[in-house]
Amino acid sequence: MPYEQPLWRQIREDLRARIKAGIHPAGSKLPAVRLLAEEYETSHVTVRRALDTMIESGELVGRQGIGVFVSDQQPS
């Protein structure tokens, strides 16, 4: 049986692909966690974990009470 990545990692990779494709350009606000959870058919905790790892790596910027934004400075 092939190894399947945890869902939060799959979400993270999908969001990275969207950013790279220009669907979410630098400086843009991502959809709310609730909306992403509905889209990925998972809990908000799972989506939050994916977003938090991207914030820690500098790919996203979280602004409390405002939202999560694509960083202007994408890591290579």
Residue pairs with C-beta under 8 A, 6 or more apart in sequence:
5 13
7 40
7 42
7 46
8 46
8 47
8 49
8 50
8 53
9 50
11 36
11 40
11 42
11 46
11 47
11 50
12 50
12 53
12 54
14 40
15 24
15 30
15 50
15 51
15 54
16 54
16 59
18 24
19 25
19 59
19 70
19 74
24 30
24 70
25 70
26 70
26 71
26 72
26 74
27 69
27 70
27 72
28 69
28 70
29 66
29 67
29 68
29 69
30 36
30 51
30 60
30 67
30 68
30 69
30 70
31 39
32 67
33 44
33 47
33 48
33 51
33 68
34 44
36 47
37 43
37 44
37 46
37 47
40 46
40 47
51 60
51 62
51 68
54 60
55 61
55 62
55 68
57 75
58 71
58 73
58 75
59 70
59 71
59 74
59 75
60 68
60 69
60 70
60 71
61 68
61 69
61 70
61 71
62 68
62 69
63 69
